[in-house]
Amino acid sequence: MKKSLLVLSGVLAISAALTGCGSKSEDKPAETSGGAATSSTKAPVTIKVQGWYTEAQGNWNKTVEAYTATHPNVKVVYESMSEKGDSQEGMKKLDLLAASGEQMDVVMYSSASDFAQRVGAGILEPLDEYLKKDNIVVKDEYKLDPVVNGKYYALPGKMIEWFVLLNKDKLDAAKLPVPTEWTWNDYAEYAKKMTSGEGAAKQYGSYFHNWKDYALLGLNNNMENPYLVKSDGTENIDNPQVRFSLNLRNQLENVDKTSVPYAEVVSQKMAYRDVFYAGKTAMLATGNWMVGELSQNAKFNTVFAPYPKYDAKDTNGLTEVGADFMGVAANSKNKQAAYDFVKWYTTEGIQTQGLFFSGWKKADINKNVDAILASGKPDQVKFIDKTSLLATLKVNKATKLVVPPTYALQQEKEYLTQVELYLTGKQDLDKTIATAKTKIEDIRKSNAK
């Protein structure tokens, strides 16, 4: 108990830091309110589904209604942990709920590192016995395999693959074709040709946010090791792909001045969606969750291109992959009912929701796109180019999912601190790589004791 609480306190501290820039259960399902031995909940129960999505972002009312229509003995209540739909704010509030002992049943985490950290804190219930009872082999059923030390604590909700959004009007004005296969060097040339104006009226060709994904651009399409550390926690940044990534950002932001400068992104607390919607940038490398958001908010013709390649010889469409990790809270009193909802949502439910792309292997990509567009607003959906969207989605190939060590958030924070010093001109690239490498290794060694 003491160890779990100490780990959780560390999670809370890191969660708070990232926002500014339960005891451990047994391995088998609890028997309260129906354990693994029963196929359905015996008595009416209420389960809470807790995430960061707003209703507009998640369409939860419709989703919950669809579930309860076939599960009348279960009342599902969705609780958003963020008024703005901010995932990091949501993670912080979920941690506070876990620490305070409030009711938690179904919980979601937005990244592999967030998920791994909470597994280490004992917040999540192992699902292996439930899966075994249902004859579910996760790697056969889902496109992602979120295994942690041989156990399953979550199933993949929406599946995240990356691509590039392009403002078609700016593309046409620059007389550029819609890319169907390109490199980061090609991306840089596009950025130059679509940058115009000066001062406050300047419109940039490119925008990179302050997430770690944008500090690993060339590494994100490395098939085996697309993350800043390997699965054993050892550093993965002292290599050409990371050096290329940081140099590319520095070139575009500080030399070519064709991408929004990092200092502005941070000081003005820019929201990447708003930057794109406002026409401040012509291109935005982002995840496929933006299709659902565009269907509600698009203001101009938008086309899609595959994620750029590090090397021209690389596989076209190779992209980093992620997911919402949906699990059962270890302190839930209705674990069977919570697990049943997780299983339904990660298979049929996402398609009913009509906003996200599914990580379920049986999901049909064409029907998935149609459902998302059908859930949108006609005046916004008309701006989405379905042809380039489908072509991009079908060429996409996911890299290996790396579920990092439980202390990976600490390593990300140290890495991004060094990246910021580099992009703001306070240290050179060699020192950035060397210092980040040392700090990442120090964290691994201290956690190995």
C-alpha positions in Angstrom: 0.0 0.0 0.0 2.7 2.4 1.0 4.6 1.7 -2.2 1.5 2.3 -4.4 0.7 5.6 -2.7 4.3 6.7 -3.1 4.2 5.9 -6.8 0.9 7.7 -7.1 2.2 10.8 -5.5 5.0 10.8 -8.1 2.3 10.5 -10.8 0.5 13.5 -9.4 3.7 15.5 -9.3 4.6 14.7 -12.9 1.0 15.3 -14.1 1.1 18.8 -12.5 4.4 19.5 -14.1 3.2 18.4 -17.6 0.1 20.6 -17.2 2.3 23.6 -16.6 4.8 23.3 -19.8 -5.7 2.8 -4.7 -3.8 0.2 -3.7 -2.5 -2.6 -6.0 -5.2 -5.2 -6.7 -4.8 -9.0 -7.0 -4.4 -10.4 -10.4 -7.7 -12.1 -10.6 -11.1 -10.4 -10.9 -12.9 -9.5 -7.8 -16.2 -11.3 -7.1 -18.1 -8.2 -6.0 -21.1 -7.5 -8.3 -20.3 -10.4 -10.5 -16.8 -11.6 -11.1 -15.3 -13.4 -14.0 -17.5 -16.4 -13.3 -20.6 -14.6 -14.4 -21.3 -13.4 -18.0 -23.4 -10.4 -17.0 -24.1 -8.2 -14.1 -26.8 -9.7 -11.8 -28.3 -6.6 -10.3 -28.7 -3.0 -11.7 -25.5 -1.2 -11.2 -24.1 2.3 -12.0 -20.6 2.5 -13.6 -18.7 5.7 -14.3 -16.7 6.2 -17.4 -14.1 8.9 -16.8 -12.1 10.6 -19.5 -11.2 14.1 -20.7 -13.4 14.4 -23.7 -16.2 17.0 -23.7 -19.6 15.9 -25.0 -18.9 17.7 -28.3 -15.6 15.9 -28.7 -16.9 12.5 -27.6 -20.6 12.1 -28.5 -20.9 10.2 -25.2 -24.7 10.6 -24.8 -25.4 8.7 -28.0 -22.7 6.1 -27.2 -24.0 5.4 -23.7 -27.6 5.2 -25.0 -26.5 2.6 -27.5 -24.9 0.5 -24.8 -27.7 0.7 -22.3 -30.2 -0.3 -25.0 -28.7 -3.8 -24.9 -27.6 -3.7 -21.2 -30.6 -2.5 -19.3 -29.3 -3.6 -15.9 -26.3 -1.2 -16.2 -26.5 2.6 -15.9 -23.5 4.2 -17.5 -22.5 7.8 -16.5 -19.8 9.6 -18.4 -17.8 12.2 -16.5 -15.5 14.6 -18.3 -12.4 15.5 -16.3 -11.8 18.6 -18.4 -14.1 21.4 -19.4 -11.9 22.2 -22.4 -11.2 18.6 -23.4 -7.6 18.8 -22.4 -6.0 15.4 -21.9 -3.3 16.5 -19.5 -5.8 18.3 -17.3 -7.9 15.1 -17.4 -5.0 12.9 -16.3 -4.3 15.2 -13.4 -8.0 15.0 -12.2 -8.1 11.2 -12.6 -5.0 10.9 -10.4 -6.7 13.0 -7.8 -9.8 10.8 -7.9 -7.6 7.7 -7.5 -5.8 9.3 -4.5 -9.0 10.4 -2.8 -10.8 7.0 -3.2 -13.7 8.4 -5.2 -15.7 6.0 -7.4 -13.9 5.0 -10.5 -14.9 2.2 -12.9 -13.8 2.7 -16.5 -10.8 5.1 -16.9 -9.0 6.3 -20.0 -5.4 7.4 -20.6 -4.3 9.3 -23.7 -0.8 7.9 -24.3 1.3 4.8 -23.7 3.5 6.7 -21.2 0.5 8.0 -19.2 -1.0 4.5 -19.2 2.3 2.8 -18.1 2.7 5.3 -15.2 -0.7 4.5 -13.8 -0.1 0.7 -14.2 2.9 1.2 -12.0 0.8 3.1 -9.4 -1.6 0.2 -9.1 -4.6 2.2 -10.4 -5.6 -0.3 -13.0 -7.1 -3.8 -12.7 -5.4 -6.7 -14.6 -7.8 -7.9 -17.3 -6.2 -11.2 -18.1 -8.8 -13.4 -16.4 -11.7 -11.6 -18.0 -10.0 -11.9 -21.4 -9.3 -15.6 -20.9 -12.9 -16.2 -20.0 -14.1 -14.5 -23.2 -11.4 -16.3 -25.3 -10.0 -13.0 -26.4 -6.4 -12.9 -27.6 -5.6 -9.2 -27.7 -3.0 -9.2 -30.4 -5.3 -11.2 -32.7 -8.4 -9.1 -32.0 -6.8 -5.6 -32.0 -4.4 -3.7 -34.2 -2.3 -2.7 -31.1 -0.9 -4.9 -28.3 -0.8 -2.9 -25.0 0.8 -5.6 -22.9 2.8 -4.5 -19.9 5.2 -7.0 -18.3 3.1 -9.9 -19.7 -0.2 -8.6 -18.4 -3.1 -6.6 -19.8 -4.5 -3.6 -17.9 -6.3 -1.9 -20.8 -7.7 -2.4 -24.3 -7.1 0.1 -27.1 -9.9 2.6 -27.6 -9.6 4.9 -30.6 -6.5 4.1 -32.6 -4.3 7.0 -33.5 -2.3 7.2 -36.7 -0.7 10.4 -37.9 -0.9 12.3 -41.2 -0.7 15.9 -42.4 -3.6 18.2 -42.8 -3.2 20.8 -45.6 -5.2 23.9 -46.4 -6.2 23.2 -50.0 -6.8 26.9 -50.8 -3.2 27.7 -49.8 -1.9 24.7 -51.6 -3.6 25.8 -54.8 -2.4 29.3 -54.4 1.2 28.0 -54.3 0.5 25.7 -57.3 1.4 22.6 -55.3 -0.1 19.1 -55.8 -1.6 17.2 -52.9 1.3 15.0 -51.7 0.7 11.2 -51.9 4.3 10.2 -50.9 6.9 12.6 -49.6 9.8 13.2 -47.2 10.4 15.7 -44.4 12.7 17.6 -46.8 9.8 17.8 -49.2 7.6 19.1 -46.3 10.2 21.8 -45.7 10.0 23.0 -49.3 6.2 23.0 -49.1 6.4 25.1 -46.0 8.6 27.7 -47.7 6.2 28.0 -50.7 3.1 28.4 -48.5 4.5 31.0 -46.0 3.5 34.6 -46.7 3.1 38.0 -45.0 5.0 39.6 -42.1 4.4 40.4 -38.4 1.1 39.7 -36.8 -0.4 39.0 -40.3 2.2 36.4 -41.2 0.8 33.0 -42.3 3.2 30.1 -41.9 3.6 27.0 -44.0 4.1 24.8 -40.9 3.2 24.4 -37.2 4.7 22.1 -34.7 3.3 21.8 -31.2 5.2 21.5 -27.9 4.5 17.7 -27.5 7.3 15.2 -27.6 5.9 13.9 -30.9 7.0 17.1 -32.6 10.5 16.7 -31.1 10.8 13.2 -32.7 9.6 13.8 -36.2 12.1 11.6 -38.0 12.0 8.9 -35.3 8.2 8.6 -35.4 8.4 6.4 -38.5 11.0 4.1 -37.2 9.3 0.7 -37.3 10.9 -0.9 -34.3 11.9 1.9 -32.0 9.7 5.0 -32.6 10.0 6.4 -29.1 12.7 8.4 -27.2 13.4 5.3 -25.0 13.3 1.6 -25.8 11.0 -0.8 -24.0 13.7 -1.4 -21.4 14.0 2.3 -20.6 17.4 2.8 -22.3 17.8 6.0 -24.3 17.0 6.1 -28.0 17.8 9.7 -28.8 21.5 9.6 -29.7 20.9 8.6 -33.2 20.6 10.3 -36.7 16.8 10.3 -36.8 16.5 12.4 -33.6 19.3 14.7 -34.6 17.6 15.2 -38.0 14.2 15.9 -36.3 15.6 18.6 -34.0 17.7 20.2 -36.8 14.6 20.2 -39.1 12.6 22.1 -36.5 15.3 24.6 -35.9 15.8 25.1 -39.6 12.1 25.8 -40.3 11.4 27.8 -37.1 14.6 29.8 -36.7 16.4 29.9 -40.1 13.8 29.6 -42.8 11.1 31.1 -40.5 8.4 29.1 -42.3 7.1 27.3 -39.1 5.6 29.0 -36.0 8.5 29.6 -33.6 8.6 27.5 -30.5 8.8 30.5 -28.3 5.5 31.8 -29.7 3.8 28.4 -29.3 4.7 28.3 -25.6 4.4 32.0 -24.6 1.1 32.5 -26.4 -0.2 29.0 -25.2 -1.3 28.2 -28.7 -3.8 25.5 -29.4 -2.9 23.6 -32.5 -6.5 23.2 -33.6 -7.1 27.0 -33.5 -3.8 27.7 -35.3 -5.0 25.6 -38.2 -8.7 26.7 -38.2 -7.6 30.3 -38.2 -5.4 29.8 -41.3 -2.3 30.7 -39.3 -0.6 27.6 -40.7 -1.1 25.9 -44.1 0.0 22.4 -42.8 -0.5 20.5 -39.5 1.1 17.1 -38.8 -1.4 15.5 -36.4 -3.4 12.5 -35.4 -6.5 11.0 -37.1 -8.8 12.2 -34.2 -8.8 15.5 -36.2 -11.1 14.0 -38.8 -14.0 14.0 -36.3 -13.1 17.5 -35.1 -12.9 18.8 -38.7 -16.4 17.4 -39.3 -17.6 19.8 -36.6 -15.3 22.8 -37.2 -13.8 22.9 -40.7 -13.8 26.4 -42.2 -12.0 25.8 -45.5 -11.2 23.0 -48.0 -8.9 20.5 -46.2 -6.9 17.7 -47.8 -4.8 14.9 -46.3 -1.3 13.6 -47.0 0.6 10.7 -45.5 3.1 11.3 -42.7 6.4 12.4 -44.3 9.3 10.0 -44.5 12.7 10.4 -42.9 14.4 8.8 -45.9 13.0 8.5 -49.4 13.7 4.8 -49.3 11.4 4.3 -46.3 8.0 2.7 -46.5 5.3 5.1 -47.6 2.8 6.0 -44.9 4.8 4.6 -42.0 3.5 6.5 -39.0 3.7 6.5 -35.2 0.8 4.9 -33.6 -1.1 5.5 -30.3 -4.4 4.9 -28.7 -6.7 5.8 -25.8 -6.0 3.1 -23.3 -9.3 2.1 -21.7 -9.1 0.0 -18.5 -10.9 -0.9 -15.3 -10.1 0.9 -12.1 -8.6 -1.3 -9.4 -10.9 0.1 -6.8 -14.1 -0.3 -8.8 -16.8 -2.2 -7.0 -18.3 -3.3 -10.3 -15.4 -4.6 -12.2 -17.3 -7.1 -14.4 -19.7 -4.4 -15.5 -16.8 -2.1 -16.2 -14.9 -4.7 -18.2 -18.0 -5.5 -20.2 -18.3 -1.8 -21.2 -14.6 -1.6 -22.1 -14.9 -4.7 -24.3 -18.0 -3.3 -26.1 -16.7 0.2 -26.5 -13.3 -0.9 -28.0 -15.1 -3.1 -30.6 -18.6 -2.0 -31.6 -18.8 1.2 -29.5 -16.3 3.4 -31.3 -18.1 2.8 -34.6 -21.4 3.7 -32.9 -19.8 6.8 -31.4 -18.9 8.0 -34.9 -16.0 10.3 -34.2 -12.8 8.2 -34.0 -11.0 5.4 -35.8 -11.1 1.9 -34.3 -8.2 -0.3 -33.2 -10.4 -3.3 -33.7 -9.2 -5.5 -36.5 -12.8 -6.3 -37.7 -13.7 -2.6 -38.1 -14.2 -1.5 -41.8 -12.2 1.7 -42.6 -14.7 2.8 -45.2 -17.7 2.5 -42.8 -15.6 4.1 -40.1 -15.0 7.2 -42.3 -18.7 7.3 -43.3 -19.8 7.1 -39.7 -17.5 10.0 -38.7 -18.6 12.2 -41.6 -22.3 11.3 -41.0 -21.9 12.5 -37.4 -20.6 15.9 -38.6 -22.2 19.1 -39.5 -23.1 19.3 -43.3 -21.6 22.8 -43.6 -18.3 21.6 -42.2 -18.2 18.1 -43.7 -18.3 19.6 -47.2 -14.8 21.0 -46.6 -13.3 17.6 -46.0 -11.8 15.9 -49.0 -12.8 12.3 -48.6 -10.7 11.0 -51.6 -7.4 12.1 -50.1 -8.5 11.1 -46.6 -9.3 7.5 -47.6 -6.1 7.3 -49.8 -4.0 8.4 -46.8 -5.7 6.1 -44.3 -5.3 3.1 -46.6 -1.6 3.7 -47.2 -0.9 4.3 -43.5 1.2 1.6 -41.8 1.6 1.7 -38.0 5.0 1.4 -36.3 5.4 -0.9 -33.4 3.5 0.3 -30.2 6.1 0.9 -27.5 4.5 0.7 -24.0 7.4 2.3 -22.1 8.6 1.9 -18.5 6.4 3.3 -15.8 8.8 6.2 -15.3 8.8 7.3 -18.9 7.0 10.5 -18.2 10.0 11.7 -16.2 12.2 10.9 -19.2 9.9 12.8 -21.6 9.9 15.8 -19.3 13.8 15.9 -19.2 14.1 15.5 -22.9 11.6 18.3 -23.7 13.4 20.6 -21.3 16.6 20.2 -23.4 14.7 20.5 -26.6 13.3 23.8 -25.5 16.8 25.1 -24.6 17.9 24.2 -28.2 14.9 25.7 -30.0 15.2 28.9 -28.1 18.9 29.3 -28.9 20.2 28.6 -25.4 22.4 25.6 -26.3 23.6 23.8 -29.4 22.4 20.4 -30.8 25.3 18.4 -29.5 24.8 19.6 -25.9 21.1 19.0 -26.2 21.6 15.4 -27.2 24.3 14.7 -24.7 22.5 16.2 -21.8 19.2 14.6 -22.6 21.0 11.2 -23.0 22.6 11.5 -19.6 19.4 12.6 -17.8 17.3 9.9 -19.4 19.9 7.2 -18.4 20.1 8.6 -14.9 16.3 8.2 -14.5 16.4 4.7 -15.7 19.2 3.7 -13.4 17.6 5.4 -10.4 14.4 3.4 -11.0 16.3 0.2 -11.5 17.5 0.2 -7.9 
